[in-house]
């Protein structure tokens, strides 16, 4: 008896844009398209926000007159892909960046902004509570009751210099997580700085999304981007390779500098 054929994940779409500003505009355009599609079906748009500096301009654009009139922030549930173990008003809080760049400017209802509580002393409990929150937001059974991972409409991600994404770091146990939806994790210790623990969504959640969008900018990311897209498959070393939505769409929005070392990837300009 022949073994069952292995399901093929959809091929990613790689869009090459001129610069960081056009990458941000393209990302805002994807957001608006998906938000409007959810509204047409008379349901809420469920999006996981990325942290770090790269998506900030995308968020700022969504709050400008150019884009703000094309989507309804009261019809969105905002969740987070990861968070540092810091207070919500700390300078390096992902929530704070998103609040200042997007959530406050568009007057997102506080009841629809679901931040990860990174400031809690017990991060394992915070992770479990966020799993329960995701189940409520996405209308699925809790994991503790055998529910499937939540299906988000859009997950925004960045690419770290070591190939990490969200707070899924190379060789971390979180990469091999198949059951839990949210975990507490330890990033590698940076030089001359303390290591700050994180909360992060896991691959079972990222890979159930209807659409995942990576936003990557700058020459400093070029070599790593080429490794992720064209190198041997090794998600233990390059966690971003582990993101492959089984039935969703995977989109890479990259500027020309970041795409400069791609040699074999099929790329669409613009």
Steps between C-alpha positions, in 0.01 A plus 500: 500500500641836398537765772260791481628792293640781708300821478680777317508842659411790269790668326586838656450824315807727504438862407801726443431868568724799436564607858381484859218747440351298214533184709298668775238614247473150359453359849230755576332407174495131597350594839224706341417231246463231765311728741250586227462133406414416862254790514330377182438171680363696799762375743786645694852531356747319726860611463822422689730802521877475468740692719836655427583802287417365153116495520475840671470695175234257376297572815548874461376485142185313603412797720545760224211635288634301205408170669295573813176552309529159334476283811303506824709464818186427703457179298850366576638279775865592553719229652879480523750257356746545785594725789794563727475449876471873563232744613257615229640853515866389475697639202556151354141378544346379174161606633622853568636537146176375346291718729689816415530432126156352431259416779470844660498696170211291359320490838490122510251388768688390810276192520635385163871547577633181656854549621729234642565567870876482490533683830354211701731315738367162383545498122383140471166602647493805272554270200216270609268797551585633154411164351158525663463854368586389145234230521239759597610749233504237225189315612664162553512259791785559745807285451435347842168374362656357184442802278704549182747790469324831432467608138612862463429698183842665489829450680769764451859388553853631469830323441773524760871513412536141625198375305256516790144622467250604767696379805582160354879486523751256350519163676239602761262240640211722389576409138408139572176586677206321341232537767520835676392816318696749713820440694748687715848483353854626547680674213877473461681735734615809311851634561528750785128482579272285716281239337131592506250215495220498245151376433438376147245332280618159384519347154166315535330841521712676238445216255122502537464863393314587181790728404848560638695807385872538563630857475876516437709807425864596457828362372582364847223241455598398145723203580263357760198545272679309225581220744139476617350498150768316304719310744463144626199450722616528860234670714691413816767744383269728299166509682336713230515194275254331736227746402302327227123538536345169401196648328575871510704745297862589580619839372845656526515877450864593455682808377766486230783518751370201695438308176844574356643151570205298372610293202238232437180626662213594272444868583219734397598864474260752651 
